[in-house]
Amino acid sequence: MSILATQDTRVIVQGITGREATAFTKDMMDYGTRVVAGVTPGKKGQSIYGVPVFDTVRQALRAQPADASVISVPPALVKGAALEALENGIRLLVIVSERVPRRDTVEILEIARERGARVIGPNTLGLISPGRIKLGMAGGPVDDVRKAYTPGPVGIASRSGGMTTEVANLLTTNGIGQSTCIGIGGDPVVGSNFLDLIPLFEQDPETKAVVLFSEPGGVIEEHLAEYVTENRVRTPIVAFIAGRFVDEMPGVRFGHAATIVEGDRGSARGKIERLREAGIHVADAFSDIVRILKERI
Amino acid sequence: MRLLEFEAKSILKRYGIPIPEGVVVAGEETPVAPFSGPAVLKAQIPIGGRGKTGGIVIVDKDEDLKERAAALFATRIRGYRPKKLLIEEKLDLKREFFMAITYDTVAKEPIVIFSSEGGVDIEELAQGEPEKICKQHFTFRDGLPEHKAREIVAETGVTGKPLLGIGAVLAKLATVFIQTDATIAEINPLALTASGQLIALDCHLDIDDDALFRHPDIAAIAKDESRIEAAKAQTEFERQAALIDSVDHRGVAGRVIEFDGNLGLIIGGGGASLTAFDAVRAHGGKPANYCEIGGNPSVKKVQALTKHILSKPGVEKVAVIMNVVSNTRVDLVARGIVKGILEAGRDPAETVAVFRIPGAWEAEGFKILRKYGVRYCDRTVSIDEAARMAAQSAGRQSA
């Protein structure tokens, strides 16, 4: 098993006629993802790599039932696209678009919660369950994905899209495969953060350990430490926190919108301490992830 | 973006939240108080903690307002020199309260924090006297109508006439939070004056940069770079680097921060830059700079950045490290690096401490690097192994 999606998941792409969406639609299909329809208002009747384009989600689903939607539309249109998908019963949204207003994200999540749907992103490259499905841009074209990702027992969740592939590549290079690899998105508020994903990995019989790639900023790691202690999470977790030097530069925002240390809040040092107290293994060097994992799976 | 106090207060006023009578003056203007009696001079800087650091000055009736204002303009407060001062009437206060609305990023909902004691450090108060604080989430669907706001206020023991007034202000602040796309909306303190009025003495509004397209008035304020004097001035090296990033819109070669080491870094993207920078330092390397390249930067941009980093005195070598890339082309980065080095009159084989970018178009990229004798590694070499090689190479240089 993998989490979130399987090889049978039927997928639509909202904004499919956009340049970026067209490119990743092809990459997804090459990897075996069942992209059944696309939606761009006003572009009904077109076809993208054989995928029929519809004006609305309702029309698309009438012709092609689907479970998941990958959304790649301009930031101001994301909320509308997401609500359209949710109202039509889509249960998994992967929001690739960047620079989505925080209020819109939270409003989307309110509706998703009511409808029992799950959201990945915004500002995510997507997710990959190696050998089964790829949603979004994660990993790039199929040849690149196959070089970096291999099926196996380790789940990955990462606050950085690029580093999702890097972690997978590190594991693959060292003979360790992956179950599901998720870029959670770089914004302060994302649909599914570490706290949401750990229980899914914990329930997945195939996942034997999880690697988290993290950065300074926010308080999710601190809350995760609490969760792991209180719920006696048994799946081994290996965390890597990049950007220890950011602690020396409070108030400066790095790579992702969420990567900022405010006063003492969100420091790498604080996160590492809290995670270790909860029994989570923190790798000091990036390649230590492999050694720690090998001792535990 | 954080609004200055007077900018935030003008928004409060628009939403019917009372603010003190006051006037804003710039450095070149002669300050005149539009009221009689003592005045409060407040430095308009985009950071909290002004009160404790000399940013707020009380001027008595018989003191020289002009002189005191000039002195405040000349003071650097928490790294900022004020470009404007807010002059307000000094009020006679009976009691102070705290109210804030922000996002709980874990629960993914807006949250209200109210305290029956204001003008204090709320974190400290939460430790010592938690009963004075009430926190509660709300939804965008329901908003925060007055009766709900009042419930929150009453939880802290506030009663009588102030309860109604404070509940109304909190409900209005929630409207401000929602309608201006704020990420923080805080009034601290909300004062109850001797005459029984509720007035917002200080206000902190942070507006979501990604929502500015919906707020042209606030976007116009954000564009005005002259309103704030930057705390840490950009170095000339950083300023030049920012210019390079803006020459074209293809990809990013930016966020350059100068450090005082000897190893130039051309690293990317976001997470990998953080990883590589830590790793170089962990292995004893001394970075000359931080940066983030990503997207698919043009050859020209990478070339210019490379040449620029090599122009920094003492920098003999550059390390080029990225995560496994899918939308950045390895060959274009390789070409940019080589061209930049040649343009700087150096030898690529000597200058590149390590080149570690695996991924899209790597075969083409590695071919270019081989031609110039540059040391590169493929995806089997991890980011921190590459950083170790770079640190060692730079160490040999300075030894």
Chai-1 contact restraints between the chains, C-beta under 6 A:
chainA,res_idxA,chainB,res_idxB,connection_type,confidence,min_distance_angstrom,max_distance_angstrom,comment,restraint_id
A,R99,B,D210,contact,1.0,0.0,6.0,A-B,restraint_1
A,P101,B,D181,contact,1.0,0.0,6.0,A-B,restraint_2
A,P101,B,D208,contact,1.0,0.0,6.0,A-B,restraint_3
A,P101,B,D210,contact,1.0,0.0,6.0,A-B,restraint_4
A,P101,B,A211,contact,1.0,0.0,6.0,A-B,restraint_5
A,R102,B,T183,contact,1.0,0.0,6.0,A-B,restraint_6
A,R102,B,D208,contact,1.0,0.0,6.0,A-B,restraint_7
A,R103,B,D181,contact,1.0,0.0,6.0,A-B,restraint_8
A,V106,B,K108,contact,1.0,0.0,6.0,A-B,restraint_9
A,E107,B,F140,contact,1.0,0.0,6.0,A-B,restraint_10
A,L109,B,K108,contact,1.0,0.0,6.0,A-B,restraint_11
A,E110,B,T139,contact,1.0,0.0,6.0,A-B,restraint_12
A,G139,B,S326,contact,1.0,0.0,6.0,A-B,restraint_13
A,G140,B,S326,contact,1.0,0.0,6.0,A-B,restraint_14
A,D144,B,S326,contact,1.0,0.0,6.0,A-B,restraint_15
A,A148,B,V324,contact,1.0,0.0,6.0,A-B,restraint_16
A,S160,B,G270,contact,1.0,0.0,6.0,A-B,restraint_17
A,S160,B,G271,contact,1.0,0.0,6.0,A-B,restraint_18
A,G162,B,G269,contact,1.0,0.0,6.0,A-B,restraint_19
A,G162,B,G271,contact,1.0,0.0,6.0,A-B,restraint_20
A,G162,B,A272,contact,1.0,0.0,6.0,A-B,restraint_21
A,G162,B,N323,contact,1.0,0.0,6.0,A-B,restraint_22
A,M163,B,G271,contact,1.0,0.0,6.0,A-B,restraint_23
A,M163,B,A272,contact,1.0,0.0,6.0,A-B,restraint_24
A,M163,B,N323,contact,1.0,0.0,6.0,A-B,restraint_25
A,T165,B,V324,contact,1.0,0.0,6.0,A-B,restraint_26
A,E166,B,N323,contact,1.0,0.0,6.0,A-B,restraint_27
A,E166,B,V324,contact,1.0,0.0,6.0,A-B,restraint_28
A,N169,B,V324,contact,1.0,0.0,6.0,A-B,restraint_29
A,N169,B,R379,contact,1.0,0.0,6.0,A-B,restraint_30
A,L170,B,S382,contact,1.0,0.0,6.0,A-B,restraint_31
A,T173,B,T380,contact,1.0,0.0,6.0,A-B,restraint_32
A,P188,B,T105,contact,1.0,0.0,6.0,A-B,restraint_33
A,V189,B,Y103,contact,1.0,0.0,6.0,A-B,restraint_34
A,V189,B,T105,contact,1.0,0.0,6.0,A-B,restraint_35
A,V189,B,K108,contact,1.0,0.0,6.0,A-B,restraint_36
A,G218,B,T105,contact,1.0,0.0,6.0,A-B,restraint_37
A,H223,B,V106,contact,1.0,0.0,6.0,A-B,restraint_38
A,A242,B,G271,contact,1.0,0.0,6.0,A-B,restraint_39
A,A242,B,L274,contact,1.0,0.0,6.0,A-B,restraint_40
A,A242,B,T275,contact,1.0,0.0,6.0,A-B,restraint_41
A,G243,B,L274,contact,1.0,0.0,6.0,A-B,restraint_42
A,R244,B,D278,contact,1.0,0.0,6.0,A-B,restraint_43
A,F245,B,F277,contact,1.0,0.0,6.0,A-B,restraint_44
A,G255,B,G270,contact,1.0,0.0,6.0,A-B,restraint_45
A,G255,B,E292,contact,1.0,0.0,6.0,A-B,restraint_46
A,H256,B,G270,contact,1.0,0.0,6.0,A-B,restraint_47
A,A285,B,D384,contact,1.0,0.0,6.0,A-B,restraint_48
A,F286,B,T275,contact,1.0,0.0,6.0,A-B,restraint_49
A,F286,B,S382,contact,1.0,0.0,6.0,A-B,restraint_50
A,F286,B,I383,contact,1.0,0.0,6.0,A-B,restraint_51
A,F286,B,D384,contact,1.0,0.0,6.0,A-B,restraint_52
A,S287,B,S382,contact,1.0,0.0,6.0,A-B,restraint_53
A,S287,B,D384,contact,1.0,0.0,6.0,A-B,restraint_54
